[in-house]
Amino acid sequence: MTALQGGPADREPADGEIIVCPDGPLLVRGDFEILTPSGEPVARQRRTVALCRCGASAIKPYCDGTHKLIKFRTEPPSPAEPEG
């Protein structure tokens, strides 16, 4: 294996990874199986998929971009910022 240049501590590449997008989905890359709460596999056509975190996607468990329309935020507003 070759080290990734410029990555965190020049880490070795992983077989798979999950990337947390600020105010957006989880990007899942690699060889993962996605299961429903009942344990049934979810169809997956690509090696990289975006999983919904906002709960508003029409194609759950996948992201359809609705998080942008509803202004989904992963961090609560700081006390100095007014809500809304």
N, C-alpha and C positions, 0 to 999 in steps of 0.2 A: 504494500500500500504506500501511496505517496501522501505526504502531508499537504494540507491546504495552505497556501501562502496567504498571509494577511488575515486569516481567521483567528478566532479566540485561541490564543496560545499555540497557534499552528497545529491545531488538533488533527487527528487522523479522521478521514471521512467515515461516516457511519453507514450502515446498511440501510438505515431509515432515519428520519428525523421529523419532529413536529416543531413548526415555527409559529409562535404566537404573534399575530398581527395586531398592533395597537388599534383599538376600536373596530376590530374586524374579525375575520375568521381564524381558525387554526388551519394552517397549511400542513398537510400530512404527505410526506414523500417517502417512498420506499415500499417494502413488501409488508403491508399491514392488512389484517382482515378487519373490516368494520362490521359490528354486530348491532342488531336492534336490542332493546331492553329484554326481549324474550329469548335472545340468543341466536336469532336467525341472521344469516349473512346478508349484507346490503350489497347490491350490485355495484361494481366499480369498474369503470371503463379506462381509467387513466392511472398512471403510476403516482401522480401528484393530484391531490384533491383538496378542496377548501371546505372545511366543516363549519357549519353555522354555530355561532355563540350567542347571537342576539335572541334566538327563538322565534323570529318572525319570517324566516325563509319559507317560501312556498314549495321548496324542493328538499326539505329536511331529510336526511341530516346534512345535506350539502348547502353551501352558501349560494344565494342568488343576488347578493348585493343590497338587500333590503336594509341592512344595518346602516347604510348611508342615508337612506330616506328617513329612518326613524331616529337618526342621530345617536345611535348606540354608542355608549362610552364604557370602556373597561375599567376606568378609574373613577371613583366618585369625585364630584367637584370639591375643590379645596374649600375650607371654611370662608376664605376671603372672596370666593366667587359666588355670585347669586345663581340659583338654579333657574332654568327656563330660558 
